[in-house]
Amino acid sequence: MRAWHQAGAPVVRGVDLDVPRGAVTALLGPNGAGKSTLLKALLGLVDSDGQVTLDGQPLAALTRWQRARRMAYVPQRSLLTAPLPVWAVVEQGRFAHRGALAPLEATDHEAVRQAMAQADVTPLAERPFTRLSGGEQQRVLLARALATGADALLLDEPTSSLDVHQALRIHRCLARLAERGCCLLVVMHDLNEARRSADRAVVLQEGRVACAGPIREVIAADPIRAVYGVELIEGGGLGYRLSEGT
C-alpha cells in the first residue's frame, strides 16, 4: 500500500501488514513515520493504492455504509463543540445502520446501552460531552465506536493526553475487546505503555514497516536502536539513552 495526504509524495509506501483478531496490535514509530496516515488509509479517509481486506473481503468492494459497520475509528480527540449529552454522542455510532435522521429502534438502543457499559461510561449518560475530562471524553468516543457493532477498531493515540488511571481504564477495555475476538490496531508513542498493553506491534519508519511481530520481539534492543537511534536499558521499566553517534 501507498498512501498520500492531499498533495505531495506518498507518506506511507510499500506497507504490507496483517492485524490479527483477538489481539491488541500497537502501531509504533517516530514522529512523522506515517502512523496516523496509515490508519486513515485503512479507513479510506486519504487517497491510497493497494488493497485492504477484512476477513478476506476487499474493503473497496464495500459501500461507505457497509465499511462503517465493519470498521470504527477513535481519533486522538473530538472536534465536537455542541454540549450533547453522552448518550447522544454514543448514539451517533448507530448512524451507519439508520442514517443521521432515521429514528432509532430497540436494537439500536440496546447496542448503545451495551457500548456504554463496555466503555465504562454509563454513569456519565446525561452529562454534556463538552464538560467531561479528557479521559472521560476518550471513553465516550470508544463507546461510540463500539456502538457501530464493528469488530475492527482503529485508535489513534487514545491515551496520549490521559493520566495513568484513565489510560489504564482504556487499556482494560481494549483487552476485553481483544478477548472477544475483535481486531484492534492502536497508534502508541510510549514504548513502555505498548509493552504493557499490546500483544503485537508494527513499527513504521519513514513510511515503511521496519519490523513487526510479538511485542517482546519488536520492543527489543536491536529494533529500537535501528528505528529510534537509542539504546534500550532494562530495569523496572524501559529506559533509553542515545546511541553512539546520534
Backbone as CSV, one residue per row, in Angstrom:
resi,resn,N_x,N_y,N_z,CA_x,CA_y,CA_z,C_x,C_y,C_z
1,MET,0.840,-1.192,0.000,0.000,0.000,0.000,0.876,1.243,0.000
2,ARG,0.412,2.257,-0.736,0.946,3.607,-0.619,-0.210,4.528,-0.250
3,ALA,0.073,5.547,0.532,-0.979,6.483,0.937,-0.423,7.893,0.921
4,TRP,-1.300,8.841,0.558,-0.906,10.236,0.432,-1.744,11.109,1.347
5,HIS,-1.185,12.278,1.692,-2.031,13.374,2.130,-2.660,13.965,0.880
6,GLN,-3.278,15.117,0.970,-3.987,15.673,-0.171,-3.062,15.964,-1.347
7,ALA,-1.814,16.226,-1.097,-0.887,16.511,-2.185,0.505,16.069,-1.766
8,GLY,1.381,15.900,-2.789,2.764,15.605,-2.477,3.106,14.136,-2.614
9,ALA,4.319,13.793,-2.158,4.820,12.430,-2.259,4.100,11.524,-1.269
10,PRO,4.111,10.204,-1.525,3.466,9.282,-0.592,4.061,9.389,0.809
11,VAL,3.200,9.374,1.823,3.640,9.384,3.215,3.920,7.964,3.679
12,VAL,3.129,7.016,3.180,3.278,5.599,3.511,3.543,4.853,2.209
13,ARG,4.554,3.964,2.212,4.945,3.282,0.983,5.235,1.816,1.278
14,GLY,4.763,0.948,0.395,5.128,-0.459,0.465,4.724,-1.152,1.744
15,VAL,3.612,-0.734,2.343,3.174,-1.321,3.611,2.391,-2.598,3.344
16,ASP,2.816,-3.673,3.959,2.121,-4.961,3.879,2.080,-5.511,5.299
17,LEU,0.904,-5.537,5.896,0.822,-5.998,7.283,-0.471,-6.765,7.517
18,ASP,-0.444,-7.572,8.558,-1.602,-8.365,8.961,-1.906,-8.025,10.415
19,VAL,-3.155,-7.661,10.680,-3.583,-7.338,12.043,-4.550,-8.433,12.482
20,PRO,-4.122,-9.338,13.364,-4.957,-10.490,13.712,-6.083,-10.138,14.668
21,ARG,-7.091,-10.961,14.658,-8.166,-10.844,15.640,-7.691,-11.370,16.991
22,GLY,-8.374,-10.939,18.038,-8.076,-11.458,19.361,-6.786,-10.949,19.959
23,ALA,-6.300,-9.816,19.466,-5.044,-9.259,19.977,-5.077,-7.746,19.837
24,VAL,-4.327,-7.082,20.718,-4.101,-5.642,20.591,-2.784,-5.458,19.847
25,THR,-2.843,-4.842,18.676,-1.644,-4.583,17.883,-1.298,-3.107,17.983
26,ALA,-0.111,-2.813,18.495,0.352,-1.428,18.617,1.016,-1.003,17.318
27,LEU,0.688,0.200,16.854,1.340,0.792,15.687,2.306,1.853,16.207
28,LEU,3.605,1.582,16.064,4.651,2.401,16.666,5.501,3.071,15.596
29,GLY,6.332,3.996,16.030,7.269,4.644,15.127,7.528,6.071,15.549
30,PRO,8.637,6.651,15.103,8.957,8.039,15.445,7.911,9.002,14.889
31,ASN,7.947,10.241,15.355,7.071,11.268,14.800,7.292,11.378,13.295
32,GLY,6.195,11.498,12.548,6.292,11.635,11.100,6.507,10.341,10.355
33,ALA,6.428,9.201,11.041,6.661,7.915,10.382,5.496,7.490,9.497
34,GLY,4.316,8.098,9.704,3.163,7.753,8.874,2.087,6.973,9.585
35,LYS,2.119,6.944,10.913,1.168,6.119,11.663,-0.276,6.578,11.459
36,SER,-0.532,7.853,11.679,-1.900,8.357,11.536,-2.366,8.278,10.086
37,THR,-1.457,8.536,9.146,-1.817,8.433,7.729,-2.196,7.007,7.371
38,LEU,-1.475,6.030,7.911,-1.807,4.636,7.634,-3.196,4.299,8.157
39,LEU,-3.513,4.737,9.377,-4.858,4.488,9.898,-5.910,5.060,8.961
40,LYS,-5.716,6.298,8.533,-6.704,6.948,7.670,-6.789,6.266,6.311
41,ALA,-5.665,5.735,5.820,-5.697,4.997,4.559,-6.496,3.706,4.701
42,LEU,-6.317,3.019,5.820,-7.078,1.790,6.055,-8.571,2.066,6.109
43,LEU,-8.935,3.251,6.586,-10.339,3.633,6.692,-10.875,4.267,5.417
44,GLY,-9.988,4.513,4.437,-10.428,5.155,3.208,-10.582,6.652,3.324
45,LEU,-9.938,7.268,4.326,-10.075,8.706,4.552,-9.023,9.520,3.808
46,VAL,-7.971,8.871,3.303,-6.990,9.544,2.451,-6.758,8.666,1.230
47,ASP,-6.265,9.271,0.155,-6.017,8.532,-1.078,-4.925,7.496,-0.867
48,SER,-5.125,6.318,-1.451,-4.125,5.259,-1.354,-4.301,4.305,-2.522
49,ASP,-3.260,3.506,-2.774,-3.416,2.398,-3.701,-3.127,1.116,-2.938
50,GLY,-3.146,-0.010,-3.608,-3.020,-1.276,-2.899,-4.382,-1.756,-2.443
51,GLN,-4.398,-2.799,-1.641,-5.660,-3.415,-1.237,-5.710,-3.602,0.271
52,VAL,-6.861,-3.299,0.854,-7.128,-3.541,2.268,-8.248,-4.565,2.341
53,THR,-8.033,-5.639,3.088,-9.066,-6.662,3.235,-9.411,-6.841,4.702
54,LEU,-10.654,-7.213,4.951,-11.125,-7.529,6.291,-11.789,-8.886,6.224
55,ASP,-11.211,-9.854,6.932,-11.684,-11.237,6.857,-11.706,-11.727,5.416
56,GLY,-10.693,-11.326,4.644,-10.558,-11.777,3.273,-11.379,-11.016,2.257
57,GLN,-12.187,-10.061,2.684,-13.049,-9.307,1.775,-12.439,-7.937,1.501
58,PRO,-12.219,-7.580,0.229,-11.661,-6.257,-0.074,-12.600,-5.149,0.383
59,LEU,-12.059,-4.196,1.126,-12.901,-3.098,1.595,-13.372,-2.217,0.450
60,ALA,-12.622,-2.203,-0.652,-13.026,-1.391,-1.802,-14.340,-1.878,-2.399
61,ALA,-14.688,-3.137,-2.130,-15.937,-3.684,-2.662,-17.137,-3.308,-1.803
62,LEU,-16.896,-2.695,-0.650,-17.980,-2.333,0.255,-18.394,-0.882,0.037
63,THR,-19.665,-0.603,0.271,-20.115,0.781,0.260,-19.593,1.488,1.509
64,ARG,-19.700,2.810,1.509,-19.253,3.573,2.680,-20.003,3.134,3.922
65,TRP,-21.301,2.853,3.804,-22.111,2.446,4.950,-21.713,1.055,5.428
66,GLN,-21.462,0.147,4.483,-21.037,-1.203,4.868,-19.690,-1.165,5.576
67,ARG,-18.800,-0.320,5.072,-17.479,-0.208,5.695,-17.603,0.345,7.113
68,ALA,-18.493,1.308,7.304,-18.666,1.914,8.628,-19.209,0.921,9.638
69,ARG,-19.903,-0.114,9.165,-20.417,-1.138,10.082,-19.363,-2.170,10.434
70,ARG,-18.280,-2.224,9.646,-17.248,-3.232,9.876,-16.021,-2.666,10.586
71,MET,-15.707,-1.373,10.335,-14.516,-0.752,10.909,-14.903,0.552,11.586
72,ALA,-14.354,0.787,12.768,-14.648,2.022,13.507,-13.336,2.696,13.899
73,TYR,-13.395,4.014,13.982,-12.203,4.833,14.214,-12.391,5.661,15.477
74,VAL,-11.376,5.661,16.326,-11.369,6.501,17.528,-10.226,7.501,17.382
75,PRO,-10.538,8.793,17.173,-9.484,9.793,16.977,-8.796,10.149,18.290
76,GLN,-7.705,10.903,18.177,-6.995,11.360,19.378,-7.879,12.222,20.254
77,ARG,-8.676,13.052,19.622,-9.572,13.946,20.366,-10.758,14.276,19.481
78,SER,-11.837,14.693,20.112,-13.051,15.026,19.375,-13.073,16.506,19.014
79,LEU,-13.668,16.812,17.862,-13.881,18.198,17.451,-15.285,18.670,17.814
80,LEU,-16.028,17.835,18.535,-17.401,18.170,18.898,-17.423,19.356,19.864
81,THR,-18.191,20.365,19.527,-18.308,21.547,20.389,-19.709,21.716,20.959
82,ALA,-20.690,21.022,20.406,-22.056,21.122,20.928,-22.149,20.351,22.242
83,PRO,-22.839,20.892,23.248,-22.923,20.229,24.563,-23.938,19.084,24.577
84,LEU,-23.763,18.129,23.671,-24.671,16.984,23.620,-24.467,16.101,24.843
85,PRO,-25.536,15.481,25.341,-25.347,14.510,26.412,-24.588,13.296,25.887
86,VAL,-23.931,12.613,26.781,-23.099,11.479,26.392,-23.889,10.452,25.595
87,TRP,-25.112,10.145,26.009,-25.878,9.123,25.297,-26.106,9.512,23.839
88,ALA,-26.261,10.816,23.563,-26.484,11.267,22.186,-25.217,11.126,21.343
89,VAL,-24.058,11.332,21.961,-22.800,11.140,21.241,-22.620,9.667,20.889
90,VAL,-22.899,8.788,21.836,-22.744,7.355,21.583,-23.742,6.889,20.529
91,GLU,-24.932,7.462,20.518,-25.937,7.100,19.511,-25.457,7.381,18.092
92,GLN,-24.529,8.306,17.924,-24.005,8.591,16.591,-23.387,7.351,15.955
93,GLY,-22.933,6.421,16.786,-22.383,5.184,16.258,-23.394,4.351,15.496
94,ARG,-24.668,4.604,15.711,-25.711,3.845,15.012,-26.098,4.473,13.676
95,PHE,-25.528,5.637,13.343,-25.871,6.281,12.074,-25.509,5.402,10.882
96,ALA,-24.484,4.565,11.033,-24.097,3.674,9.938,-25.188,2.663,9.619
97,HIS,-26.086,2.444,10.565,-27.176,1.485,10.368,-28.482,2.165,9.984
98,ARG,-28.711,3.389,10.488,-30.013,4.037,10.302,-29.937,5.353,9.544
99,GLY,-28.746,5.928,9.420,-28.654,7.287,8.922,-28.819,8.265,10.074
100,ALA,-28.485,9.517,9.835,-28.486,10.507,10.908,-29.880,10.966,11.299
101,LEU,-30.865,10.813,10.405,-32.196,11.359,10.665,-33.237,10.300,11.008
102,ALA,-32.951,9.046,10.714,-33.930,7.988,10.976,-34.021,7.718,12.474
103,PRO,-35.226,7.450,12.990,-35.362,7.153,14.425,-34.694,5.825,14.774
104,LEU,-34.130,5.766,15.968,-33.503,4.530,16.423,-34.555,3.524,16.844
105,GLU,-34.243,2.258,16.642,-35.130,1.176,17.042,-34.590,0.510,18.305
106,ALA,-35.325,-0.477,18.789,-34.951,-1.137,20.041,-33.556,-1.749,19.960
107,THR,-33.217,-2.327,18.796,-31.891,-2.936,18.654,-30.786,-1.885,18.743
108,ASP,-31.071,-0.684,18.237,-30.087,0.395,18.312,-29.874,0.837,19.756
109,HIS,-30.963,1.004,20.477,-30.852,1.430,21.876,-30.094,0.391,22.705
110,GLU,-30.309,-0.887,22.404,-29.594,-1.934,23.131,-28.105,-1.902,22.793
111,ALA,-27.775,-1.656,21.528,-26.367,-1.559,21.135,-25.686,-0.390,21.838
112,VAL,-26.394,0.729,21.965,-25.853,1.894,22.665,-25.648,1.577,24.142
113,ARG,-26.628,0.922,24.748,-26.524,0.570,26.167,-25.310,-0.324,26.412
114,GLN,-25.137,-1.341,25.569,-24.022,-2.260,25.740,-22.683,-1.555,25.519
115,ALA,-22.626,-0.688,24.521,-21.377,0.026,24.236,-20.980,0.920,25.402
116,MET,-21.955,1.596,25.995,-21.658,2.465,27.132,-21.179,1.650,28.325
117,ALA,-21.767,0.485,28.518,-21.337,-0.374,29.618,-19.910,-0.875,29.388
118,GLN,-19.604,-1.288,28.163,-18.274,-1.811,27.859,-17.193,-0.750,28.040
119,ALA,-17.520,0.493,27.735,-16.539,1.573,27.852,-16.593,2.281,29.204
120,ASP,-17.387,1.776,30.124,-17.486,2.339,31.480,-17.967,3.789,31.481
121,VAL,-18.956,4.103,30.643,-19.450,5.486,30.621,-20.938,5.578,30.960
122,THR,-21.559,4.483,31.375,-22.985,4.527,31.715,-23.298,5.592,32.765
123,PRO,-22.487,5.745,33.822,-22.800,6.788,34.816,-22.724,8.212,34.266
124,LEU,-22.124,8.376,33.092,-21.972,9.711,32.507,-23.076,10.039,31.514
125,ALA,-24.061,9.172,31.364,-25.009,9.239,30.247,-25.644,10.602,30.037
126,GLU,-26.008,11.292,31.105,-26.739,12.556,30.977,-25.835,13.783,31.006
127,ARG,-24.554,13.587,31.204,-23.653,14.738,31.307,-23.290,15.279,29.927
128,PRO,-23.134,16.590,29.782,-22.713,17.155,28.495,-21.303,16.677,28.137
129,PHE,-21.132,16.234,26.914,-19.842,15.713,26.477,-18.738,16.750,26.649
130,THR,-19.045,18.002,26.356,-18.022,19.051,26.385,-17.549,19.394,27.791
131,ARG,-18.242,18.919,28.815,-17.838,19.194,30.193,-17.108,18.019,30.842
132,LEU,-16.829,17.007,30.069,-16.120,15.843,30.598,-14.613,16.083,30.581
133,SER,-13.904,15.319,31.395,-12.444,15.343,31.355,-11.970,14.676,30.064
134,GLY,-10.683,14.843,29.756,-10.139,14.228,28.554,-10.291,12.719,28.550
135,GLY,-10.047,12.086,29.701,-10.181,10.638,29.787,-11.611,10.181,29.610
136,GLU,-12.549,10.922,30.202,-13.959,10.577,30.052,-14.400,10.741,28.604
137,GLN,-13.972,11.815,27.963,-14.316,12.008,26.557,-13.768,10.873,25.697
138,GLN,-12.553,10.437,25.995,-11.954,9.380,25.192,-12.740,8.080,25.334
139,ARG,-13.228,7.789,26.527,-14.031,6.581,26.717,-15.376,6.699,26.000
140,VAL,-15.926,7.910,25.937,-17.180,8.114,25.199,-16.951,7.887,23.704
141,LEU,-15.838,8.379,23.170,-15.527,8.145,21.761,-15.344,6.658,21.484
142,LEU,-14.758,5.942,22.431,-14.632,4.498,22.287,-16.004,3.844,22.297
143,ALA,-16.889,4.295,23.193,-18.251,3.755,23.231,-18.973,4.013,21.916
144,ARG,-18.796,5.192,21.345,-19.424,5.498,20.052,-18.950,4.527,18.975
145,ALA,-17.647,4.223,18.978,-17.117,3.262,18.010,-17.702,1.875,18.240
146,LEU,-17.816,1.475,19.506,-18.377,0.161,19.818,-19.841,0.072,19.415
147,ALA,-20.567,1.185,19.502,-21.991,1.178,19.168,-22.240,0.870,17.700
148,THR,-21.238,1.054,16.850,-21.416,0.715,15.441,-21.599,-0.784,15.242
149,GLY,-21.123,-1.572,16.210,-21.133,-3.020,16.038,-19.931,-3.522,15.272
150,ALA,-19.018,-2.616,14.902,-17.818,-3.014,14.167,-16.932,-3.887,15.044
151,ASP,-16.280,-4.864,14.422,-15.364,-5.710,15.187,-13.911,-5.461,14.798
152,ALA,-13.670,-4.394,14.044,-12.312,-3.930,13.764,-12.238,-2.473,14.189
153,LEU,-11.390,-2.182,15.162,-11.275,-0.827,15.705,-9.871,-0.290,15.475
154,LEU,-9.799,0.937,14.977,-8.537,1.628,14.765,-8.525,2.858,15.662
155,LEU,-7.525,2.961,16.520,-7.466,4.030,17.515,-6.166,4.810,17.361
156,ASP,-6.278,6.134,17.323,-5.114,6.996,17.127,-4.715,7.632,18.459
157,GLU,-3.697,7.072,19.086,-3.173,7.563,20.369,-4.291,7.851,21.374
158,PRO,-5.073,6.844,21.739,-6.232,7.089,22.603,-5.881,7.517,24.018
159,THR,-4.629,7.331,24.445,-4.261,7.683,25.824,-3.227,8.804,25.888
160,SER,-2.992,9.495,24.783,-1.860,10.433,24.712,-1.946,11.574,25.717
161,SER,-3.155,12.009,26.071,-3.280,13.147,26.993,-3.945,12.758,28.309
162,LEU,-3.933,11.470,28.629,-4.654,10.993,29.804,-3.710,10.721,30.969
163,ASP,-4.252,10.832,32.190,-3.476,10.424,33.357,-3.452,8.902,33.421
164,VAL,-2.633,8.372,34.306,-2.402,6.929,34.324,-3.674,6.153,34.639
165,HIS,-4.537,6.687,35.500,-5.777,5.994,35.847,-6.682,5.864,34.629
166,GLN,-6.882,6.985,33.918,-7.752,6.953,32.740,-7.150,6.084,31.638
167,ALA,-5.831,6.136,31.479,-5.182,5.314,30.459,-5.378,3.832,30.738
168,LEU,-5.254,3.445,32.002,-5.444,2.043,32.357,-6.876,1.590,32.096
169,ARG,-7.845,2.468,32.299,-9.237,2.107,32.021,-9.449,1.872,30.526
170,ILE,-8.805,2.701,29.690,-8.898,2.495,28.246,-8.281,1.153,27.869
171,HIS,-7.097,0.868,28.396,-6.423,-0.381,28.045,-7.186,-1.600,28.570
172,ARG,-7.819,-1.473,29.710,-8.635,-2.580,30.215,-9.777,-2.885,29.250
173,CYS,-10.407,-1.847,28.736,-11.491,-2.034,27.777,-10.973,-2.679,26.494
174,LEU,-9.820,-2.234,26.002,-9.262,-2.809,24.780,-8.907,-4.279,24.973
175,ALA,-8.372,-4.622,26.145,-8.037,-6.020,26.419,-9.285,-6.892,26.402
176,ARG,-10.374,-6.383,26.947,-11.629,-7.139,26.938,-12.139,-7.339,25.515
177,LEU,-12.006,-6.312,24.686,-12.435,-6.432,23.295,-11.594,-7.467,22.556
178,ALA,-10.292,-7.483,22.829,-9.432,-8.487,22.208,-9.849,-9.890,22.622
179,GLU,-10.207,-10.059,23.886,-10.655,-11.367,24.366,-11.917,-11.826,23.647
180,ARG,-12.732,-10.872,23.187,-13.947,-11.196,22.450,-13.679,-11.466,20.976
181,GLY,-12.421,-11.342,20.551,-12.081,-11.641,19.161,-12.055,-10.451,18.237
182,CYS,-12.071,-9.233,18.789,-12.017,-8.044,17.948,-10.612,-7.858,17.365
183,CYS,-10.560,-7.105,16.293,-9.304,-6.720,15.649,-8.991,-5.293,16.085
184,LEU,-7.849,-5.067,16.719,-7.525,-3.768,17.312,-6.154,-3.297,16.846
185,LEU,-6.119,-2.140,16.193,-4.861,-1.520,15.786,-4.793,-0.156,16.465
186,VAL,-3.784,0.036,17.323,-3.734,1.203,18.203,-2.411,1.942,18.018
187,VAL,-2.482,3.193,17.568,-1.276,4.017,17.489,-0.837,4.381,18.902
188,MET,0.439,4.148,19.207,1.006,4.491,20.509,2.364,5.148,20.307
189,HIS,2.734,6.011,21.233,4.068,6.622,21.237,4.941,6.042,22.342
190,ASP,4.348,5.736,23.481,5.091,5.301,24.661,5.397,3.808,24.548
191,LEU,6.661,3.458,24.440,7.042,2.057,24.287,6.769,1.256,25.549
192,ASN,6.920,1.872,26.729,6.561,1.184,27.968,5.087,0.815,27.966
193,GLU,4.252,1.767,27.573,2.818,1.521,27.517,2.505,0.413,26.523
194,ALA,3.153,0.437,25.373,2.909,-0.588,24.365,3.305,-1.967,24.876
195,ARG,4.443,-2.060,25.541,4.893,-3.377,26.004,3.993,-3.920,27.105
196,ARG,3.395,-3.017,27.900,2.482,-3.469,28.957,1.116,-3.875,28.412
197,SER,0.654,-3.216,27.363,-0.757,-3.352,26.996,-1.014,-4.030,25.661
198,ALA,-0.006,-4.155,24.801,-0.223,-4.733,23.473,0.310,-6.158,23.406
199,ASP,-0.248,-6.918,22.490,0.211,-8.288,22.249,1.214,-8.345,21.105
200,ARG,1.002,-7.481,20.124,1.853,-7.439,18.941,2.165,-5.980,18.606
201,ALA,3.129,-5.779,17.725,3.469,-4.410,17.321,3.912,-4.387,15.870
202,VAL,3.607,-3.273,15.232,4.114,-2.942,13.899,4.832,-1.607,14.040
203,VAL,6.077,-1.537,13.597,6.861,-0.307,13.719,7.079,0.284,12.333
204,LEU,6.654,1.543,12.162,6.885,2.267,10.913,8.119,3.148,11.043
205,GLN,8.846,3.236,9.954,9.995,4.142,9.876,10.004,4.756,8.484
206,GLU,9.847,6.063,8.420,9.817,6.790,7.149,8.799,6.181,6.186
207,GLY,7.627,5.850,6.724,6.529,5.384,5.893,6.567,3.924,5.505
208,ARG,7.524,3.173,6.012,7.630,1.746,5.694,7.619,0.925,6.978
209,VAL,7.249,-0.351,6.857,7.274,-1.246,8.010,8.718,-1.649,8.281
210,ALA,9.238,-1.232,9.435,10.607,-1.575,9.813,10.668,-2.956,10.453
211,CYS,9.665,-3.292,11.257,9.598,-4.610,11.880,8.186,-4.831,12.405
212,ALA,7.839,-6.083,12.596,6.514,-6.443,13.098,6.596,-7.815,13.733
213,GLY,5.758,-8.036,14.748,5.741,-9.333,15.396,5.266,-9.228,16.827
214,PRO,5.483,-10.288,17.634,5.112,-10.251,19.050,5.792,-9.079,19.753
215,ILE,5.113,-8.499,20.711,5.564,-7.246,21.313,6.962,-7.355,21.919
216,ARG,7.295,-8.476,22.552,8.600,-8.612,23.213,9.735,-8.745,22.205
217,GLU,9.407,-9.192,20.989,10.432,-9.290,19.958,10.658,-7.949,19.266
218,VAL,9.606,-7.159,19.180,9.708,-5.873,18.489,10.334,-4.815,19.395
219,ILE,9.856,-4.747,20.643,10.447,-3.786,21.586,11.630,-4.473,22.257
220,ALA,12.703,-4.546,21.505,13.940,-5.191,21.935,15.103,-4.328,21.460
221,ALA,16.290,-4.647,21.936,17.442,-3.758,21.755,17.714,-3.422,20.292
222,ASP,17.829,-4.424,19.438,18.226,-4.163,18.054,17.181,-3.373,17.274
223,PRO,15.892,-3.773,17.296,14.905,-2.970,16.551,14.797,-1.533,17.054
224,ILE,14.845,-1.347,18.367,14.705,0.006,18.914,15.901,0.871,18.530
225,ARG,17.089,0.289,18.551,18.283,1.037,18.141,18.184,1.437,16.669
226,ALA,17.734,0.501,15.827,17.674,0.763,14.388,16.647,1.834,14.038
227,VAL,15.514,1.834,14.723,14.422,2.747,14.364,14.528,4.076,15.094
228,TYR,14.794,4.025,16.397,14.751,5.238,17.215,16.125,5.843,17.488
229,GLY,17.194,5.085,17.220,18.531,5.603,17.483,18.856,5.715,18.952
230,VAL,18.261,4.855,19.784,18.534,4.861,21.220,18.846,3.443,21.681
231,GLU,19.525,3.368,22.807,19.824,2.084,23.428,18.754,1.772,24.462
232,LEU,18.336,0.540,24.488,17.320,0.095,25.435,17.992,-0.322,26.739
233,ILE,17.477,0.170,27.861,18.011,-0.170,29.176,16.905,-0.844,29.968
234,GLU,17.080,-2.107,30.284,16.077,-2.843,31.049,16.206,-2.508,32.525
235,GLY,15.057,-2.423,33.196,15.032,-2.178,34.629,13.635,-2.439,35.128
236,GLY,13.149,-1.589,36.041,11.763,-1.708,36.471,10.806,-1.437,35.327
237,GLY,11.242,-0.600,34.397,10.534,-0.347,33.149,11.593,-0.155,32.094
238,LEU,11.189,0.253,30.901,12.173,0.502,29.867,12.816,1.865,30.085
239,GLY,14.124,1.922,29.894,14.831,3.187,29.895,15.608,3.304,28.599
240,TYR,16.074,4.499,28.271,16.745,4.719,26.999,17.925,5.653,27.190
241,ARG,18.901,5.524,26.303,19.963,6.521,26.189,20.299,6.630,24.707
242,LEU,20.842,7.772,24.318,21.171,7.979,22.919,22.246,6.994,22.479
243,SER,22.093,6.478,21.255,23.108,5.596,20.696,24.343,6.404,20.332
244,GLU,25.471,5.723,20.215,26.715,6.385,19.818,26.529,7.040,18.453
245,GLY,26.981,8.276,18.343,26.936,8.956,17.056,25.620,9.620,16.732
246,THR,24.652,9.620,17.678,23.365,10.274,17.399,23.245,11.551,18.214
